[in-house]
Amino acid sequence: MPLKMHRSLHAPVGEWLNQEIVQPYGFSPTTLARKFGVTRQAMSTLLNGRAGLSADMAIRFEKGFGISADTLMRMQAAYDLAQARAHEDQLEVDRVPTLAAGQ
């Protein structure tokens, strides 16, 4: 039986951050960018789901909101893998033979 992808992995992490963390505080991308010391464009691109979450930005969210950067990065990795799995049947790879014991 194939595993079902959790619904939180269907949306980019930035969109999740926007809906669950940023919007409840009422921050605009411009205001949050200023607080985080990044460009408005970088913040907007992340929050609109057009860019993935970097480790640097995850730490900024940790410092700003107290949400674990480690958790955010695991969410990003899970999202990225789920996106890759969606088209894994299109990847052509030759299997590498197993090495014999002792080699």
C-alpha positions in Angstrom: 0.0 0.0 0.0 1.5 3.3 -1.0 2.0 5.9 1.7 -0.1 9.1 1.5 1.7 12.4 1.5 0.6 14.5 4.5 -1.5 17.5 3.4 1.1 20.0 4.8 3.6 18.7 2.2 1.4 19.8 -0.7 2.2 23.5 -0.1 5.6 25.0 -0.2 7.0 25.8 3.2 6.9 29.5 2.5 3.2 29.4 1.9 2.8 27.5 5.1 4.8 30.0 7.0 2.8 32.8 5.5 -0.6 31.3 6.4 0.3 29.8 9.8 2.9 32.2 11.2 3.1 35.6 9.3 -0.5 36.4 8.5 -1.7 35.9 12.1 0.7 38.6 13.2 -0.5 40.9 10.4 2.9 41.5 8.9 3.3 42.4 5.3 6.2 40.9 3.4 7.8 44.4 3.4 7.5 44.8 7.2 8.8 41.3 7.9 11.7 41.7 5.4 12.7 44.8 7.3 12.6 43.0 10.6 14.6 40.1 9.2 17.2 42.2 7.4 16.4 40.8 4.0 15.0 42.3 0.8 11.3 42.6 0.2 11.7 40.6 -2.9 13.3 37.6 -1.1 10.6 37.6 1.5 7.8 37.9 -0.9 9.2 35.2 -3.2 9.5 32.8 -0.2 6.0 33.6 1.3 4.4 33.2 -2.1 5.9 29.8 -2.6 8.1 30.7 -5.5 11.3 29.9 -3.6 12.4 27.3 -1.2 13.4 28.0 2.4 17.1 28.5 2.9 18.9 27.6 6.1 19.7 31.2 6.6 16.0 32.2 6.4 15.0 29.3 8.6 17.3 30.7 11.3 15.7 34.2 10.8 12.3 32.7 11.4 13.6 30.9 14.5 15.0 34.1 15.9 11.9 36.1 14.9 9.1 33.8 15.8 10.7 31.1 18.0 9.8 28.3 15.5 12.6 25.7 15.2 14.9 26.2 12.2 15.6 22.5 12.3 11.9 21.7 12.0 11.5 24.2 9.2 14.4 22.7 7.3 13.0 19.2 7.7 9.7 20.5 6.3 11.5 21.9 3.3 13.4 18.7 2.7 10.2 16.7 3.0 8.5 19.0 0.5 11.4 18.8 -1.9 11.4 15.0 -1.8 7.7 14.8 -2.2 7.9 17.0 -5.3 10.7 14.8 -6.7 8.7 11.7 -6.0 5.8 13.0 -8.0 7.9 12.5 -11.2 10.3 9.8 -10.2 9.0 7.5 -12.9 10.5 9.9 -15.4 14.0 9.5 -14.1 16.1 7.0 -15.9 18.9 5.5 -13.8 21.1 2.5 -14.4 21.3 0.4 -11.2 24.8 0.1 -9.8 25.8 -3.5 -9.0 26.3 -4.4 -5.4 29.9 -4.9 -4.3 30.9 -8.3 -3.1 31.7 -8.6 0.6 35.4 -7.9 1.3 36.0 -5.6 -1.7 
